[in-house]
Amino acid sequence: MECTDDLGQTPLLLAAQNGHDAVIDILLDKGANIEYTDKSGRTPLLLAAQNGHDAIVNILLDKGANIECTDEYGRTPLLLAAQNGHEAIFNTLLGKEPILTQNGHEVVVNTLLDKGANIECADKSSQTPLLLAAQNGHETVVNTLLQKYANIECADGSGQTPLLLAVRNKHSPLSLQLLGKGANPNSKDSVGLTPMFWASTHGQASVIRLLLKKGANLQPTDCIGWRPMSIAAKKGHTDVVKLLLERGAITEATDKFGQTALLLAIRHGHGEIVEQFLDHNKKSAPKEPERPPEPKPSDTLSRPTKSSGNMLNACVLELDVILDEAYKQLRKEDEKLIEAYENDLLDQLEQIEPGTDRDMRLRKLVEQRIHSIQNSQLEFTVGRKEIVVRDQARRVIHTMLGFKNFITTAEL
């Protein structure tokens, strides 16, 4: 009578789970244990309530089954009936125990609240009905609970409020609803993440606008120094980056690894965001005194002639053209790194003495630069710092090859 399978289920448990009410009657008449639990702590009543077998629920209740039993997760028969939308069973069990509202069954929730259920009851993870409804995006249930004065700032064991859960799970309409009801826009979970972080992660520009309107901190930082701008740049959310730039977010801030938002955008190949940052920096940079116009580099490499004077200077001029093009593709953010890279190449050129092997040495120098790009395919190395170029690397290599070919055909 009490033999069990690998899950610890007896014949009575299996009959309750699968809705065999005639078998239930026979087993109970033969003395089967009505409160026997399987390895998950489930009784026959819990299984019947969970699976919507209302006839079996009534039989078990008539036989004295414990209506307050719980499984290993702390769920009662009433909770399981409500979570799965079994309204007939729910109404049978109603009044005996509070309920959580995870699956958005508005009729069940309203019935429960009208009966005076505890609106702030919580499971073993400290999740209240409002938290579960917010996590799953059930706007109607959330509104009902708030009308019954549920605590809009309640938090689970991880410090997550209804607003945090709604934004984190990409329920934008519900997030806007909670903000409209007065939810704290700067609430933090146990690791310091705010709604701004999650909205930036998921590209929820409309939520960010309302968060900022409600007083959200534009630039909170997490444990590694990331800000909403960092996350939006990394994820490629151009509309969020645009919004944050318009609101005055700092672009030069670095995380614990020295990465700025611009570097993160470059590293992850988001060219449009790189353009946004460069345009923004150009507009916000202080104006420099006007200088005499410099000669405009030609679109194609020009060959030096004997009348150009110093052949080495001509080569340096051509190399400047190449470097200018390379810099445009690399979108470097650090002028010091640009200067260091340029000086490195020019210093090596100046060390080359005029002679028959100069063209070979120049070609070798360029080949080394090409080789360093091809080896990594994604980055230049300058000193101890790596400048990621991703898709732009091909154009830089092409330009370098053009210079190599020019050296081969030039009159040296």
Secondary structure, DSSP 8 states (H G I E B T S, - for coil): -----TT---HHHHHHHHT-HHHHHHHHHTT--TT---TT---HHHHHHHHT-HHHHHHHHHTT--TT---TT---HHHHHHHTT-HHHHHHHTTSS-----S--HHHHHHHHHTT--TT---TT---HHHHHHHTT-HHHHHHHHHTT--TT---TT---HHHHHHHTT-HHHHHHHHHTT--TT---TT---HHHHHHHHT-HHHHHHHHHTT--SS---TTS--HHHHHHHHT-HHHHHHHHHTT--SS---TTS--HHHHHHHTT-HHHHHHHHHHHHHHS-------------SS-----GGGS-HHHHHHHHHHHHHHHHHHHHT---HHHHHHHHHHHHHHHHT--SSTTHHHHHHHHHHHHHHHHHHHSSEEEETTEEEE-GGGHHHHHHHHHHHHHHHHHS--
